[in-house]
Structures are given as structure tokens and as C-alpha cells.
Amino acid sequence: MKRILVFLISAWAFSANAQTEYPAKPIRLIVQFTPGTSTDIIGRLVAQKFTEAWGQPVIVDNRPGAGAVIGTEAAARSAPDGYTLVMAVSSAFGINPGLVPNLPYDVSRDFALISNVVMTPQTLIVPGNSTLKSVRELVAQAKARPGVLNYGSLGSGSTSHLTMELFRSTAGIQLTHVPYKGSPPAYTDLFSGNIQLMFDAIPAVLPHAKSGKLRALAVGSSTRSPFLPDVPTMAESGYPGFEAVGWIGIAAPARTPDAVLDKINAEIARLLATADTKERLASLGVTPAADSRAHFTSFVQSEIAKWGKLIKDAGVKAD
């Protein structure tokens, strides 16, 4: 009994010291994409705010490649001391587990999920001069002409691809998939009419919607987006329960001390509540989404299950 008491006191003391002293040296934040991407911009904003709050440098370490696998695996193999963090993005943490064969990391085993940071719904778009004005009209045309409508994606296995597959299976329609290597060629073909529809995230959609080059038919969130307030949700368009939202959070290697994880979680909640951070995120077209550790963990597990089932049922393969 005495040994158990000593152990509990020691564990409590370690936890208290970890929360009080952390961070005592620079922190590395792994970003699995190149500089200038949405994840990188959000990561650098978080790094800046952490640095200002804690007085220790938070250094962004860009590790792009292999569909975010390289950077995510590097984080999983890092010491669980709170001095390596990683962007918990929907592609790497929610989609890759069901998409990538022999994935060299396991989200549940290798990571402690800390908090979501931002969310952005996928948006169903058509060219600005399209005759299609609603989801119902699109579905009616697709059913009348099975397989004739071409949809673009940002690559096989991308969020835009999987969201359209979710829509296609939910609506019971046949579409022809045209994968692209990123946004520029996809948008070029959308504007010219070579493809008739696509899903993409709001930050990419917004400037083209404002200019009239494209029309947003619906957003994939459960509620309307403040950035496209006149655009209905997929649920309002006749598909209740449909939800496809991209997310960018923060994680650490598994077995990082709880006190450290709690301190990071609290700091994310604090910084996302500040006026300047809200203003910066709004300028990027993303919505702040601070979360508890438990809820974020549950949410990520539900995303793994949802996308994993879709990938299996639709026979989706990665590029």
C-alpha cells in the first residue's frame, strides 16, 4: 500500500510539473504539406500564437509527400514528450486509414488527438453559366442521362473525390470521374465546361463564386456556412444526414503526458477565442472549431469509419 501511495504521489507530481514547466524548449510542429497550403497557413498561425503565449519558439517543419503519409509517420515515431506536434488533418487521419494499403501508422495506436482547430465544408459547384440551379435539378439530369455528367476531383482518393462518391451513392446516380493533379487544371476544365460539377473546400470556392465563374449549389456542413449564407446545405437540398467537412487539428505522439496535452488543448481554445485569430481565420474562409480531447478523438474515429466504409464500398484507390 505504501509503494502504491508513493507511486501515485510521484505520478501526480510529474503531471503537475509537466503542466507548469512545459514548454521548456523549442517545439516542432510537423506540417505534412508544402508551404503556402491551407494546412501550412493554419499551422503557422498556431505556431505563432503558441510562441507568443509560451515564450518558446514553435518551429514549423514541412514534411510533404505520399499523401501526407511521410510527415504523419515521422510524427508517430517521435518522442512522446510534447516537443513534437503534428497537424491532424482529415486526409491523413480520417481518410488514409481506409485508403492507403499498409499504412505505416495507426491513428488510434500512435497518436494522442488534442483538439480540432478549424473546419471547412466541401461545396458542390458547377460552372457559372451552367443551367443547373439546384441539387434537385442536377440529380434529375444525372438520372435522365446516366454517366454523361463528368465530375472533377483533386485526385483519386482526395476529399473532393470521396465527397462526390458519397453524394453519388446517396443520390443513386451515375457520374463519370475525371481526376486532376490539384486545383488549377480542375478549375480550368470546370470553367470551360469540360467537366460539369465538382466538390471542393470553401476557401478555394469562395473567390470564384464571388466573381461568378462558378455557382455553389450546396454545402456539405450540417448548417449553412457564414461565408456562403445563401447556399443551402445538402440536407436542405433533400439529403438529410449528408455531411462532408474538412478539418485541421493538432495531435501528438501517443503516450505524451496528459498534463501537456491538456495545456495545449487549453491554449488552442484560448487563441481561437481571440478577436485577431477569428478575423484571420475568417479571411481564410475557415471556421474555428476548438474541441475537447475526448470529443475530437471520438469525431476522428467516426470519420475513419465513415470514409473507410465508403472507400471499400466504392472500390476507391489512391493515386
C-alpha positions as CSV (number, residue, x, y, z in Angstrom):
1,M,0.0,0.0,0.0
2,K,2.8,2.4,0.8
3,R,4.5,1.7,-2.5
4,I,1.2,2.4,-4.4
5,L,0.8,5.7,-2.4
6,V,4.4,6.7,-3.3
7,F,3.8,5.9,-7.0
8,L,0.6,7.9,-7.1
9,I,2.2,10.9,-5.4
10,S,5.1,10.7,-7.8
11,A,2.8,10.5,-10.8
12,W,0.8,13.5,-9.6
13,A,4.0,15.5,-9.0
14,F,5.3,14.6,-12.5
15,S,1.9,15.6,-14.1
16,A,1.9,18.9,-12.2
17,N,5.5,19.7,-13.0
18,A,4.9,18.9,-16.7
19,Q,2.0,21.3,-16.9
20,T,3.8,24.0,-15.0
21,E,7.2,23.8,-16.8
22,Y,6.1,22.9,-20.3
23,P,7.4,24.1,-22.7
24,A,10.9,24.5,-21.5
25,K,12.5,24.3,-25.0
26,P,11.5,24.8,-28.7
27,I,8.6,22.8,-30.1
28,R,8.5,21.2,-33.6
29,L,5.2,21.3,-35.4
30,I,5.1,18.9,-38.4
31,V,3.1,20.0,-41.4
32,Q,2.5,17.3,-44.0
33,F,2.2,19.7,-46.9
34,T,4.2,22.3,-48.7
35,P,4.5,26.0,-47.6
36,G,1.5,28.1,-48.6
37,T,-1.1,25.3,-48.5
38,S,-4.1,25.7,-46.2
39,T,-2.7,23.3,-43.6
40,D,0.6,25.1,-43.6
41,I,-1.1,28.5,-43.2
42,I,-3.2,27.2,-40.2
43,G,-0.1,25.5,-38.8
44,R,2.0,28.7,-39.0
45,L,-0.8,30.7,-37.3
46,V,-1.0,28.2,-34.5
47,A,2.8,28.2,-34.2
48,Q,3.0,32.0,-34.0
49,K,0.3,32.1,-31.3
50,F,1.9,29.3,-29.2
51,T,5.3,31.1,-29.4
52,E,3.7,34.4,-28.3
53,A,1.9,32.7,-25.4
54,W,4.7,30.5,-24.1
55,G,7.9,32.4,-25.0
56,Q,9.4,29.3,-26.7
57,P,9.8,29.0,-30.4
58,V,7.4,26.7,-32.2
59,I,9.1,25.8,-35.4
60,V,7.1,24.6,-38.4
61,D,8.7,21.5,-40.1
62,N,7.2,20.9,-43.5
63,R,7.3,17.2,-44.4
64,P,5.2,16.8,-47.6
65,G,4.8,13.7,-49.7
66,A,2.9,10.5,-50.2
67,G,-0.5,11.9,-49.5
68,A,0.6,13.2,-46.1
69,V,2.0,9.8,-45.0
70,I,5.6,10.9,-44.7
71,G,5.1,13.7,-42.2
72,T,2.5,11.8,-40.3
73,E,4.7,8.8,-39.9
74,A,7.6,11.0,-38.8
75,A,5.4,12.4,-36.0
76,A,4.2,8.9,-34.9
77,R,7.9,7.9,-34.5
78,S,8.8,11.0,-32.4
79,A,9.4,11.1,-28.7
80,P,6.1,11.5,-26.7
81,D,7.3,14.5,-24.7
82,G,5.2,17.3,-26.1
83,Y,8.0,18.7,-28.2
84,T,6.8,17.2,-31.4
85,L,3.3,18.1,-32.6
86,V,1.6,17.4,-35.9
87,M,-1.3,18.7,-37.9
88,A,-4.2,16.3,-37.5
89,V,-5.7,16.8,-41.0
90,S,-8.8,14.9,-42.4
91,S,-6.8,13.4,-45.2
92,A,-4.0,11.9,-43.1
93,F,-6.1,11.0,-40.0
94,G,-9.6,10.4,-41.4
95,I,-9.2,9.1,-45.0
96,N,-5.7,7.4,-45.2
97,P,-6.6,4.7,-42.7
98,G,-9.1,3.3,-45.2
99,L,-7.4,4.3,-48.4
100,V,-3.6,3.6,-48.1
101,P,-2.6,-0.1,-48.1
102,N,0.0,-1.0,-45.4
103,L,-0.3,2.5,-43.8
104,P,2.9,2.9,-41.6
105,Y,1.0,4.4,-38.7
106,D,-2.2,3.7,-36.8
107,V,-4.2,6.8,-35.7
108,S,-5.6,5.1,-32.6
109,R,-2.4,3.5,-31.5
110,D,0.2,6.1,-32.5
111,F,-1.4,9.4,-31.7
112,A,-3.0,11.4,-28.9
113,L,-5.6,13.7,-30.5
114,I,-5.5,17.1,-28.8
115,S,-8.1,19.4,-30.5
116,N,-9.7,20.4,-33.7
117,V,-8.6,23.9,-34.9
118,V,-10.7,24.7,-38.0
119,M,-13.3,23.1,-40.2
120,T,-14.4,23.9,-43.8
121,P,-17.2,22.1,-45.6
122,Q,-17.0,20.7,-49.0
123,T,-19.1,22.6,-51.5
124,L,-20.9,21.3,-54.6
125,I,-20.1,23.6,-57.5
126,V,-21.0,23.9,-61.2
127,P,-19.8,26.4,-63.9
128,G,-21.2,29.9,-63.5
129,N,-23.0,29.6,-66.9
130,S,-24.5,26.2,-66.1
131,T,-28.2,25.7,-66.5
132,L,-28.2,23.8,-63.2
133,K,-29.5,25.9,-60.3
134,S,-30.1,23.3,-57.6
135,V,-29.1,19.9,-56.4
136,R,-32.5,18.5,-57.3
137,E,-32.0,19.7,-60.9
138,L,-28.6,18.2,-61.0
139,V,-29.8,14.8,-59.8
140,A,-32.7,14.8,-62.2
141,Q,-30.4,15.4,-65.1
142,A,-27.9,12.8,-63.9
143,K,-30.8,10.2,-63.7
144,A,-32.0,11.1,-67.1
145,R,-28.5,10.8,-68.6
146,P,-26.6,8.2,-66.6
147,G,-22.8,8.6,-66.7
148,V,-23.0,11.6,-69.1
149,L,-22.1,14.2,-66.5
150,N,-18.4,14.4,-65.7
151,Y,-17.2,15.5,-62.3
152,G,-13.7,16.6,-61.4
153,S,-11.7,15.9,-58.3
154,L,-8.3,16.9,-56.9
155,G,-7.1,13.4,-57.3
156,S,-8.3,9.8,-56.7
157,G,-8.8,9.3,-53.0
158,S,-8.9,13.0,-52.3
159,T,-11.6,14.6,-50.1
160,S,-13.3,16.1,-53.2
161,H,-13.4,12.7,-54.8
162,L,-14.7,10.9,-51.8
163,T,-17.4,13.5,-51.1
164,M,-18.7,13.2,-54.7
165,E,-18.7,9.4,-54.3
166,L,-20.7,9.9,-51.1
167,F,-23.2,12.1,-52.9
168,R,-23.4,9.8,-55.9
169,S,-24.2,6.8,-53.8
170,T,-26.6,8.7,-51.6
171,A,-28.5,10.1,-54.6
172,G,-28.3,6.9,-56.6
173,I,-26.8,8.5,-59.7
174,Q,-24.1,7.6,-62.2
175,L,-21.3,10.1,-62.9
176,T,-18.0,9.9,-64.7
177,H,-14.9,10.7,-62.6
178,V,-12.1,12.9,-64.0
179,P,-9.2,13.1,-61.5
180,Y,-6.8,16.0,-61.7
181,K,-3.4,16.8,-60.1
182,G,-4.6,19.6,-57.9
183,S,-6.9,22.6,-58.2
184,P,-5.7,24.7,-61.2
185,P,-6.3,22.2,-64.0
186,A,-9.6,21.1,-62.4
187,Y,-10.9,24.6,-62.3
188,T,-9.7,25.4,-65.8
189,D,-11.8,22.5,-67.1
190,L,-14.8,23.4,-64.9
191,F,-14.9,27.0,-66.2
192,S,-14.6,25.7,-69.8
193,G,-17.4,23.1,-69.3
194,N,-15.2,20.1,-69.9
195,I,-16.4,18.9,-66.5
196,Q,-19.9,19.8,-65.2
197,L,-19.5,19.6,-61.5
198,M,-17.1,19.2,-58.6
199,F,-16.8,19.3,-54.8
200,D,-14.1,21.5,-53.2
201,A,-13.5,23.3,-49.9
202,I,-14.9,26.7,-49.3
203,P,-11.6,28.6,-49.3
204,A,-10.9,27.5,-52.8
205,V,-14.5,28.0,-54.0
206,L,-15.2,31.5,-52.5
207,P,-13.3,33.8,-54.8
208,H,-14.7,32.1,-57.9
209,A,-18.2,32.1,-56.5
210,K,-17.9,35.8,-55.8
211,S,-16.7,36.5,-59.3
212,G,-19.5,34.5,-60.9
213,K,-17.1,32.0,-62.6
214,L,-18.9,29.2,-60.7
215,R,-22.1,28.6,-58.8
216,A,-22.3,26.9,-55.5
217,L,-25.3,24.6,-55.2
218,A,-24.9,23.2,-51.7
219,V,-22.5,23.0,-48.8
220,G,-21.6,19.7,-47.0
221,S,-21.9,21.0,-43.5
222,S,-24.9,20.4,-41.2
223,T,-25.6,24.2,-41.1
224,R,-25.1,26.9,-43.7
225,S,-21.7,28.4,-44.0
226,P,-21.3,32.1,-42.9
227,F,-19.1,32.5,-46.0
228,L,-21.9,31.4,-48.3
229,P,-25.0,32.2,-46.3
230,D,-27.4,32.0,-49.3
231,V,-26.2,28.5,-50.3
232,P,-28.3,25.6,-48.8
233,T,-26.9,22.6,-47.1
234,M,-27.1,19.2,-48.7
235,A,-29.7,18.3,-46.0
236,E,-31.8,21.2,-47.1
237,S,-31.4,20.1,-50.7
238,G,-33.0,16.7,-49.9
239,Y,-30.3,14.6,-48.4
240,P,-30.7,14.7,-44.6
241,G,-27.6,13.4,-42.7
242,F,-25.2,14.1,-45.6
243,E,-22.1,15.7,-44.2
244,A,-18.6,16.2,-45.7
245,V,-16.4,18.6,-43.9
246,G,-12.6,19.0,-44.0
247,W,-10.9,19.6,-40.7
248,I,-7.4,20.5,-39.4
249,G,-6.5,19.8,-35.8
250,I,-3.5,19.1,-33.7
251,A,-2.1,15.8,-32.4
252,A,0.9,14.5,-30.5
253,P,2.6,11.1,-30.4
254,A,0.8,8.6,-28.2
255,R,1.9,8.5,-24.5
256,T,2.5,12.2,-24.4
257,P,1.7,13.2,-20.8
258,D,-1.9,14.2,-20.2
259,A,-0.9,17.4,-18.4
260,V,1.0,18.5,-21.5
261,L,-1.9,17.6,-23.8
262,D,-4.4,19.4,-21.6
263,K,-2.2,22.6,-21.6
264,I,-2.0,22.5,-25.4
265,N,-5.8,21.9,-25.7
266,A,-6.5,24.9,-23.4
267,E,-4.2,27.2,-25.3
268,I,-5.9,26.2,-28.6
269,A,-9.3,27.1,-27.1
270,R,-7.9,30.4,-25.8
271,L,-6.3,31.5,-29.0
272,L,-9.3,30.6,-31.2
273,A,-11.5,32.8,-29.0
274,T,-9.3,35.9,-29.6
275,A,-10.6,38.6,-31.9
276,D,-7.5,38.7,-34.1
277,T,-7.4,35.0,-34.6
278,K,-11.1,34.9,-35.5
279,E,-10.5,37.7,-38.0
280,R,-7.6,35.9,-39.6
281,L,-9.5,32.6,-39.9
282,A,-12.5,34.4,-41.4
283,S,-10.2,36.0,-44.0
284,L,-9.1,32.4,-45.0
285,G,-12.7,31.1,-45.3
286,V,-12.4,28.6,-42.4
287,T,-14.4,28.3,-39.1
288,P,-12.7,27.9,-35.7
289,A,-13.5,24.6,-34.1
290,A,-11.9,24.3,-30.6
291,D,-12.8,20.9,-29.1
292,S,-12.2,18.7,-26.1
293,R,-9.7,15.9,-26.4
294,A,-12.3,13.3,-25.9
295,H,-14.8,14.7,-28.4
296,F,-12.1,15.2,-31.1
297,T,-10.9,11.7,-30.6
298,S,-14.5,10.4,-31.0
299,F,-15.0,12.5,-34.0
300,V,-11.9,11.3,-35.8
301,Q,-12.8,7.7,-35.1
302,S,-16.3,8.3,-36.6
303,E,-14.6,9.9,-39.7
304,I,-12.3,6.9,-40.1
305,A,-15.3,4.6,-40.0
306,K,-17.4,6.7,-42.4
307,W,-14.8,7.2,-45.1
308,G,-13.4,3.7,-44.7
309,K,-16.8,2.2,-45.5
310,L,-17.3,4.4,-48.5
311,I,-13.8,3.7,-49.8
312,K,-14.4,-0.1,-49.5
313,D,-18.0,0.0,-51.0
314,A,-17.0,2.3,-53.9
315,G,-13.7,0.5,-54.6
316,V,-11.7,3.7,-54.4
317,K,-8.0,3.5,-55.0
318,A,-5.4,6.1,-54.2
319,D,-3.3,7.8,-57.0
